[in-house]
């Protein structure tokens, strides 16, 4: 099932048949980091995410603001494609994997701690690895997802090309990402938020209360940084250029502007449904 992430040759007895890659395990989880600069960078920053997941439970919701409604919304998009084999790239603690009902599903992350939690939530095949060097054969998956992950890729073009490689022809890639907001969109989102608060005093009180709670929690956990080691913000034009360069076409773009009821975490968040 797995191939060498570095040269894409077969793995026999946990060793690549062509290059010097050796498959290792951490608490039973296969590790597909190689000796390349990209893999080495991910190994360096994996400790940040292990510490984050150790310090904060349910980071998908508490840090990334992705609650049950959002998770269900993304899951419905995935299920509509009726995939037989599905991979969640940067799956974290497995919140999405747990609700996606697919016959064969895989999770990949750089954090051993996150995958240990994911294993307790869902019967998926989990691996430690990175999107730039994935250990899967060509045309292997019907559907892939990466929610809030592309901004943390070391090499976004290489990763997106790898995603295209392992996706079947006409397969779907579900991508969730924050974009670089235009000045007009920033003003609009702030106006909508203010109008909503003014028209609903109870909502306004609730938001203020939540803000105070977050400030208190932040003070208590001042030693815990949630600032990501790698975090890029793309314009829509930059994203389109990468999609086209890597062999993807946009089937659908979902925003709170064209789908106001969608439980997205703000007007700057986009869900792209891409096809190979």
C-alpha positions in Angstrom: 0.0 0.0 0.0 2.7 2.5 1.0 5.5 3.6 -1.3 8.7 5.5 -0.6 7.8 9.2 0.0 11.1 10.3 -1.4 11.6 8.4 -4.7 8.2 6.6 -5.0 9.7 3.2 -5.2 8.4 0.1 -3.4 9.0 -0.4 0.3 10.1 -4.0 1.3 10.7 -5.0 4.9 10.4 -1.3 5.9 13.1 -0.2 3.5 12.9 1.5 0.1 14.1 -0.8 -2.6 15.8 2.1 -4.5 17.0 4.8 -2.1 18.1 5.1 1.5 14.7 5.7 3.0 13.9 3.5 6.1 10.4 3.3 7.5 10.3 3.8 11.3 7.4 3.9 13.8 6.5 6.1 16.8 4.1 4.4 19.2 3.0 2.2 16.3 2.4 5.1 13.9 4.4 4.8 10.6 6.7 7.8 10.1 7.3 8.9 6.5 9.8 11.7 7.0 12.8 11.4 4.8 16.2 13.1 4.9 15.2 15.9 2.5 15.2 19.6 3.6 11.4 19.7 3.5 11.0 16.7 5.8 13.7 18.0 8.1 11.8 21.3 8.4 8.6 19.5 9.3 10.4 17.4 11.9 11.7 20.6 13.5 8.2 22.1 13.8 6.4 18.9 14.8 7.4 19.5 18.4 5.5 22.9 18.3 2.3 21.0 17.4 2.9 18.2 19.9 3.2 20.9 22.7 0.1 22.7 21.4 -2.1 19.5 21.4 -0.7 18.6 24.8 -1.6 22.0 26.2 -5.0 22.6 24.6 -7.7 20.1 24.1 -10.0 20.3 21.0 -7.7 22.7 19.1 -9.8 22.3 16.0 -12.5 24.2 17.8 -10.7 26.3 20.4 -7.8 27.5 18.3 -9.1 27.3 14.8 -12.8 28.2 15.5 -14.2 25.1 13.8 -17.1 23.9 15.7 -19.5 20.9 15.2 -21.6 22.8 12.6 -18.5 23.6 10.5 -17.2 20.0 10.8 -20.6 18.6 9.7 -20.7 21.1 6.8 -17.3 20.0 5.4 -18.2 16.3 6.0 -21.4 16.7 3.9 -19.3 18.0 1.0 -17.0 15.1 1.2 -19.7 12.5 1.5 -21.6 13.9 -1.6 -18.7 12.7 -3.7 -19.3 9.1 -2.4 -15.6 8.3 -2.0 -14.4 4.8 -1.5 -11.0 6.0 -0.3 -10.4 9.3 1.4 -7.5 11.1 3.0 -7.5 14.1 5.3 -4.2 16.0 5.1 -3.2 17.7 8.3 -6.0 15.8 10.1 -5.0 17.0 13.6 -7.0 15.2 16.3 -9.3 13.6 13.8 -12.5 15.7 14.3 -13.3 15.5 10.6 -12.2 11.9 10.1 -14.5 10.9 13.0 -17.7 12.1 11.2 -16.8 11.2 7.6 -18.4 7.9 7.0 -16.2 6.3 4.3 -15.2 2.7 3.8 -11.5 3.4 3.7 -10.1 6.5 5.3 -6.7 7.9 6.1 -5.3 10.6 8.2 -1.9 12.3 7.9 -0.3 14.8 10.2 3.2 15.8 11.4 2.1 15.6 15.1 2.4 12.3 16.8 0.3 13.6 19.7 -2.5 14.7 17.4 -2.6 11.3 15.7 -2.7 9.5 19.0 -5.9 11.4 19.8 -7.3 10.8 16.3 -6.8 7.1 16.7 -9.1 7.1 19.8 -11.8 8.8 17.8 -11.9 7.0 14.4 -10.9 3.8 12.7 -8.7 5.4 10.1 -5.2 4.5 8.9 -3.0 7.2 10.3 0.5 8.2 9.3 3.1 10.8 10.2 4.2 12.6 7.1 4.0 15.8 5.0 2.1 16.8 1.9 5.2 17.4 -0.2 6.3 13.8 0.1 3.3 11.5 0.4 3.8 7.7 0.5 0.8 6.8 -1.6 0.7 5.5 -5.2 -0.6 7.6 -8.1 -4.4 7.9 -8.5 -5.0 6.3 -5.1 -7.8 8.5 -3.5 -11.2 9.5 -4.7 -11.4 12.5 -2.3 -8.8 14.5 -0.4 -9.2 17.3 2.1 -6.9 19.9 3.8 -8.7 22.3 6.0 -6.7 25.2 7.2 -3.5 23.4 6.2 -2.2 24.9 2.9 -1.1 28.1 4.8 1.4 25.9 6.7 3.0 24.1 3.8 6.7 24.4 3.5 6.5 24.2 -0.3 2.9 24.9 -1.4 3.5 24.1 -5.1 5.2 20.8 -4.5 2.6 19.8 -1.9 -0.3 20.7 -4.3 1.3 18.8 -7.1 1.7 15.7 -4.8 -2.0 16.1 -3.9 -2.9 16.0 -7.6 -0.6 13.0 -8.1 -2.3 10.8 -5.6 -5.9 11.9 -6.5 -7.8 9.9 -9.2 -8.9 11.6 -12.4 -12.1 13.5 -11.7 -11.4 13.1 -8.0 -12.2 16.0 -5.6 -9.9 18.0 -3.4 -11.7 19.9 -0.6 -9.6 22.9 0.5 -10.4 25.2 3.4 -8.3 28.4 3.7 -8.2 32.0 5.0 -7.5 34.5 2.2 -5.8 37.9 2.2 -8.8 40.2 2.7 -9.4 43.1 0.4 -10.1 46.5 2.2 -13.7 46.4 1.0 -14.3 42.8 2.4 -12.7 43.8 5.7 -15.1 46.8 6.0 -18.1 44.7 5.0 -17.4 41.9 7.5 -16.9 44.4 10.3 -20.1 46.2 9.4 -22.1 42.9 9.4 -20.7 42.0 12.7 -21.5 45.4 14.3 -25.1 45.4 12.9 -25.7 41.9 14.2 -24.5 42.8 17.7 -26.5 46.0 17.8 -29.7 44.3 16.6 -29.4 41.5 19.2 -28.3 42.8 22.6 -28.3 39.3 24.0 -25.8 38.2 21.3 -23.7 41.3 22.0 -23.5 40.4 25.7 -22.6 36.8 24.8 -19.8 37.9 22.5 -18.4 40.3 25.2 -18.6 37.6 27.8 -16.8 35.1 25.4 -14.1 37.7 24.7 -13.5 38.2 28.4 -13.2 34.5 28.9 -10.7 34.2 26.1 -8.6 37.0 27.6 -8.6 35.3 31.0 -7.7 31.9 29.5 -5.0 33.6 27.4 -3.5 35.2 30.6 -3.5 31.9 32.4 -1.8 30.2 29.4 0.5 33.0 28.5 3.3 30.6 28.0 1.4 28.7 25.3 1.8 30.2 21.9 -0.7 29.4 19.1 1.2 31.4 16.5 2.1 28.8 13.8 5.8 28.4 12.7 4.7 28.7 9.1 1.7 30.8 8.2 1.2 32.2 4.7 -1.8 34.3 3.7 -2.8 34.1 0.0 -4.8 36.4 -2.2 -7.4 34.7 -4.4 -5.3 35.4 -7.4 -2.3 33.7 -5.9 -4.4 30.6 -5.1 -5.8 30.4 -8.6 -2.3 30.5 -10.0 -1.2 27.6 -7.8 -4.3 25.6 -8.6 -3.8 26.0 -12.3 -0.1 25.3 -12.2 -0.7 22.1 -10.3 -3.5 20.7 -12.5 -6.7 21.6 -10.7 -9.8 23.4 -11.8 -12.3 25.0 -9.4 -15.7 23.2 -9.3 -17.1 25.5 -6.6 -16.0 28.3 -4.2 -18.0 28.7 -1.0 -17.9 31.9 1.0 -20.2 33.7 3.4 -20.9 36.1 0.6 -22.3 33.5 -1.8 -23.6 31.2 0.9 -24.5 33.3 4.0 -25.9 30.4 6.0 -22.7 28.4 5.7 -21.1 27.9 9.1 -17.7 29.3 8.0 -15.3 31.0 10.5 -15.6 34.5 9.0 -15.9 36.3 5.7 -12.2 35.7 4.9 -12.5 32.0 4.9 -13.0 30.1 1.6 -13.9 26.5 0.8 -12.7 25.4 -2.6 -13.9 22.2 -4.3 -11.2 21.4 -6.8 -11.2 18.7 -9.5 -8.2 17.0 -11.0 
